[in-house]
Amino acid sequence: MTPPLLCVDNLVVSYGGRRPVRAVDACSLELHYGQILALVGESGSGKSTIARAVAGLVRPASGRIALAGTDLSEQARNDRRRIQMVFQDPDASLNPFHRIGTTLAEPFVVSGITDKAAIAAGVAKLLAMVRLDGELLGRRPRELSGGQKQRVAIARALAMAPDVLIADEALSALDVTTQLAISELLLELRDRLGLAILFISHDLLMVRRLADRVAIMRSGRILEQGDCAAVLDAPAHDYTRLLLAATPDMDRGGIDLMADIALLDVEGDQP
């Protein structure tokens, strides 16, 4: 079997001082080339903390994160560029004072490219990848729609030609029609570029649509994981069954996992 591109092994992330709280508790995941792995759970389950640890934004207390067999320690900063992240709110992640052209040129400048023609060509390629018109380059984020802003955020993440793209609730702030359009873009980029995507979401409809594999999280632990259809069609854990039961109509749209989450306390249950 082909070795995984991204391997998260027994990861622990703690927050706090003298009495730290484990936000992620001994979690292990594997993500292969061209695969979409969804992390699903309620707010505070630890899914975004795993994403931030993989991206190097938080430091694990213990465990190992490896990319193509290379341990992503502090000595492997260049390898971190191979992992890029798209956040939930593009208004928070895009500089409101920068024009879109400046935002998309910045990664090339930071990487040491000084030739203006090369930068312009790189920016044009990014726009084409996310299906945006060049006329937007002179605009600022406030002049774009929510979908356009998220496409800019995706384009900026692609500037470093990453192997892994992390989408941390990247669809949840968008309307349903725009969610579908951006989800189609993610699938297209996965197929065209061979991207591996770590997809953080609470929307089981979108997870079923996009993901090859899924991991269900609660209270910092992974309760079950596996092939997406197998887990969602025949869940092994009571908590997963609760999440599915909280979906009134999978054909109508996404779900709010917090709606009925207090109905069942399954902490400590085993799959």
C-alpha positions as CSV (number, residue, x, y, z in Angstrom):
1,M,0.0,0.0,0.0
2,T,1.2,3.5,-0.8
3,P,2.5,5.3,2.3
4,P,0.5,8.3,3.4
5,L,1.4,11.8,2.5
6,L,0.5,13.2,5.9
7,C,0.7,11.1,9.0
8,V,-0.5,12.3,12.4
9,D,0.5,9.9,15.1
10,N,-0.7,9.9,18.7
11,L,-1.0,13.7,18.7
12,V,-1.6,15.6,21.9
13,V,-2.2,19.3,22.1
14,S,-2.8,21.0,25.5
15,Y,-3.9,24.5,26.4
16,G,-3.5,26.3,29.7
17,G,-0.8,26.7,32.4
18,R,-0.5,24.7,35.6
19,R,-3.6,22.6,34.9
20,P,-3.6,22.2,31.1
21,V,-6.6,21.0,29.2
22,R,-6.1,18.5,26.4
23,A,-7.7,19.9,23.4
24,V,-6.5,16.9,21.3
25,D,-5.9,13.6,23.1
26,A,-3.8,10.9,21.4
27,C,-5.2,11.3,17.9
28,S,-3.9,9.6,14.8
29,L,-4.8,10.2,11.2
30,E,-3.5,9.4,7.7
31,L,-4.0,11.4,4.5
32,H,-3.0,10.2,1.1
33,Y,-2.2,12.0,-2.1
34,G,-5.4,13.1,-3.9
35,Q,-7.6,12.2,-1.0
36,I,-10.1,14.3,1.0
37,L,-10.2,13.5,4.7
38,A,-13.0,15.2,6.7
39,L,-12.8,15.9,10.4
40,V,-16.3,16.2,11.9
41,G,-17.4,17.2,15.3
42,E,-19.2,19.9,17.4
43,S,-17.5,23.2,18.3
44,G,-14.7,22.6,20.7
45,S,-14.2,18.9,19.7
46,G,-10.6,19.5,18.7
47,K,-10.9,19.3,14.9
48,S,-9.6,22.8,14.3
49,T,-6.8,22.3,16.8
50,I,-5.6,19.3,14.8
51,A,-5.7,21.4,11.7
52,R,-3.7,24.2,13.3
53,A,-1.1,21.7,14.7
54,V,-0.7,20.2,11.2
55,A,-0.2,23.7,9.8
56,G,2.3,24.6,12.4
57,L,0.1,27.3,14.1
58,V,0.1,25.5,17.5
59,R,2.8,23.4,19.1
60,P,1.8,19.8,20.1
61,A,2.6,18.6,23.6
62,S,3.6,15.2,22.2
63,G,3.1,13.0,19.2
64,R,4.4,13.2,15.6
65,I,3.3,14.9,12.5
66,A,5.1,13.8,9.3
67,L,4.8,14.9,5.7
68,A,6.0,12.4,3.1
69,G,8.0,10.7,5.8
70,T,9.6,13.9,7.1
71,D,9.0,14.8,10.7
72,L,7.6,18.4,10.8
73,S,9.8,19.7,13.6
74,E,11.0,23.2,14.0
75,Q,13.9,22.3,11.8
76,A,11.6,21.5,8.9
77,R,10.1,25.0,8.3
78,N,10.4,24.7,4.5
79,D,8.3,21.6,4.6
80,R,5.6,23.6,6.3
81,R,5.1,25.6,3.1
82,R,3.8,22.4,1.5
83,I,0.8,22.6,3.9
84,Q,-1.4,25.6,3.4
85,M,-4.7,26.6,5.2
86,V,-7.9,28.3,4.2
87,F,-9.9,29.7,7.1
88,Q,-13.6,30.0,7.7
89,D,-13.8,33.8,7.5
90,P,-12.0,35.4,4.5
91,D,-12.8,38.9,6.0
92,A,-10.5,38.0,8.9
93,S,-7.8,36.3,6.8
94,L,-7.5,38.9,4.0
95,N,-6.0,42.3,4.6
96,P,-8.9,44.7,4.1
97,F,-6.5,47.5,3.0
98,H,-4.7,45.5,0.3
99,R,-6.0,45.1,-3.2
100,I,-6.5,41.6,-4.4
101,G,-3.5,41.8,-6.8
102,T,-1.2,42.7,-3.8
103,T,-2.6,39.9,-1.7
104,L,-2.0,37.3,-4.4
105,A,1.5,38.7,-5.2
106,E,2.6,38.6,-1.6
107,P,3.5,34.9,-1.4
108,F,5.7,35.2,-4.5
109,V,7.5,38.2,-3.0
110,V,8.0,36.5,0.3
111,S,9.4,33.4,-1.4
112,G,12.1,35.6,-3.0
113,I,10.7,36.2,-6.5
114,T,11.5,39.8,-7.6
115,D,10.8,39.7,-11.3
116,K,7.5,41.6,-11.8
117,A,6.6,39.7,-15.0
118,A,7.0,36.4,-13.2
119,I,4.9,37.6,-10.3
120,A,2.2,38.8,-12.7
121,A,2.2,35.5,-14.5
122,G,1.9,33.6,-11.2
123,V,-1.0,35.8,-10.1
124,A,-2.8,35.2,-13.4
125,K,-2.3,31.5,-13.1
126,L,-3.8,31.5,-9.6
127,L,-6.8,33.5,-10.8
128,A,-7.4,30.9,-13.5
129,M,-7.2,28.1,-11.0
130,V,-10.0,29.5,-8.9
131,R,-12.0,30.8,-11.8
132,L,-11.8,34.5,-11.0
133,D,-11.6,37.4,-13.5
134,G,-8.5,39.5,-13.7
135,E,-10.6,42.7,-13.3
136,L,-10.8,41.9,-9.6
137,L,-7.1,42.5,-9.0
138,G,-7.7,46.2,-8.4
139,R,-10.4,45.7,-5.9
140,R,-10.3,45.4,-2.1
141,P,-12.0,42.5,-0.2
142,R,-15.0,44.7,0.8
143,E,-15.8,45.0,-2.9
144,L,-16.0,41.2,-3.4
145,S,-18.8,38.7,-2.6
146,G,-18.3,36.1,0.0
147,G,-17.6,33.4,-2.6
148,Q,-15.1,35.6,-4.4
149,K,-13.2,36.4,-1.2
150,Q,-13.0,32.7,-0.4
151,R,-11.7,31.9,-3.9
152,V,-9.0,34.6,-3.3
153,A,-8.1,32.9,0.0
154,I,-7.9,29.5,-1.8
155,A,-5.8,31.1,-4.6
156,R,-3.4,32.6,-2.0
157,A,-3.0,29.2,-0.4
158,L,-2.2,27.6,-3.7
159,A,0.6,30.1,-4.5
160,M,3.1,27.9,-2.5
161,A,2.1,24.8,-4.6
162,P,1.2,22.9,-1.5
163,D,0.7,19.1,-1.2
164,V,-1.9,19.5,1.5
165,L,-4.7,22.1,1.7
166,I,-6.5,22.5,5.0
167,A,-10.0,23.9,4.7
168,D,-11.0,24.8,8.2
169,E,-14.8,25.4,8.0
170,A,-14.1,27.1,4.7
171,L,-17.7,26.7,3.5
172,S,-19.7,27.4,6.6
173,A,-19.9,31.2,6.3
174,L,-21.3,31.0,2.7
175,D,-24.8,30.6,1.4
176,V,-25.8,27.2,0.1
177,T,-25.4,28.0,-3.6
178,T,-21.9,29.4,-3.0
179,Q,-21.0,26.4,-0.8
180,L,-21.8,24.1,-3.7
181,A,-19.7,26.2,-6.1
182,I,-16.7,26.3,-3.8
183,S,-17.0,22.5,-3.1
184,E,-16.9,21.9,-6.8
185,L,-13.8,24.0,-7.0
186,L,-12.2,22.0,-4.2
187,L,-12.9,18.8,-6.1
188,E,-11.6,20.2,-9.3
189,L,-8.4,21.3,-7.6
190,R,-8.0,18.0,-5.9
191,D,-8.3,16.2,-9.3
192,R,-6.2,18.7,-11.3
193,L,-3.4,19.2,-8.8
194,G,-3.4,16.0,-6.9
195,L,-4.0,17.9,-3.7
196,A,-4.6,16.1,-0.4
197,I,-7.3,18.1,1.5
198,L,-8.0,18.0,5.2
199,F,-11.6,19.2,5.3
200,I,-12.9,20.5,8.7
201,S,-16.6,20.7,8.8
202,H,-19.8,20.2,10.9
203,D,-22.0,19.8,7.7
204,L,-22.5,16.1,7.1
205,L,-24.1,16.7,3.7
206,M,-21.0,18.5,2.5
207,V,-18.8,15.9,4.1
208,R,-20.7,13.1,2.3
209,R,-20.4,15.1,-1.0
210,L,-16.6,15.8,-0.7
211,A,-14.8,13.3,1.5
212,D,-13.2,10.0,0.8
213,R,-12.6,9.3,4.4
214,V,-14.1,10.8,7.6
215,A,-13.0,11.0,11.3
216,I,-15.6,11.7,14.0
217,M,-14.3,13.8,16.9
218,R,-15.6,14.6,20.4
219,S,-13.8,16.1,23.4
220,G,-10.4,15.9,21.8
221,R,-10.7,12.3,20.8
222,I,-11.4,10.5,17.5
223,L,-14.3,8.2,18.1
224,E,-14.3,6.4,14.8
225,Q,-12.8,6.9,11.3
226,G,-12.9,5.2,8.0
227,D,-14.3,5.3,4.5
228,C,-16.8,8.1,4.4
229,A,-19.8,6.2,3.0
230,A,-19.1,3.2,5.4
231,V,-19.0,5.4,8.5
232,L,-22.0,7.5,7.6
233,D,-24.1,4.6,6.3
234,A,-23.3,2.2,9.2
235,P,-21.8,4.2,12.1
236,A,-20.1,2.1,14.8
237,H,-20.3,4.8,17.6
238,D,-23.4,6.1,19.3
239,Y,-22.1,9.7,18.9
240,T,-21.9,9.3,15.1
241,R,-25.5,8.0,15.1
242,L,-26.6,11.0,17.1
243,L,-25.0,13.4,14.6
244,L,-26.7,11.6,11.7
245,A,-30.0,11.6,13.6
246,A,-29.7,15.4,14.1
247,T,-29.9,15.8,10.3
248,P,-33.6,16.2,9.5
249,D,-33.2,15.9,5.7
250,M,-29.8,15.2,4.1
251,D,-31.3,16.3,0.7
252,R,-32.2,19.8,2.0
253,G,-28.8,21.1,3.1
254,G,-26.3,21.2,5.9
255,I,-26.9,20.7,9.6
256,D,-26.2,22.3,12.9
257,L,-24.5,19.7,15.0
258,M,-25.1,21.8,18.1
259,A,-28.8,21.6,17.9
260,D,-29.4,18.3,19.8
261,I,-25.8,17.6,21.0
262,A,-26.8,17.8,24.7
263,L,-29.2,14.9,24.3
264,L,-26.6,12.3,24.6
265,D,-23.4,12.1,26.8
266,V,-21.3,9.4,25.3
267,E,-17.9,10.4,26.7
268,G,-16.0,7.3,27.5
269,D,-18.2,5.1,25.2
270,Q,-16.3,2.7,23.0
271,P,-17.0,2.2,19.3
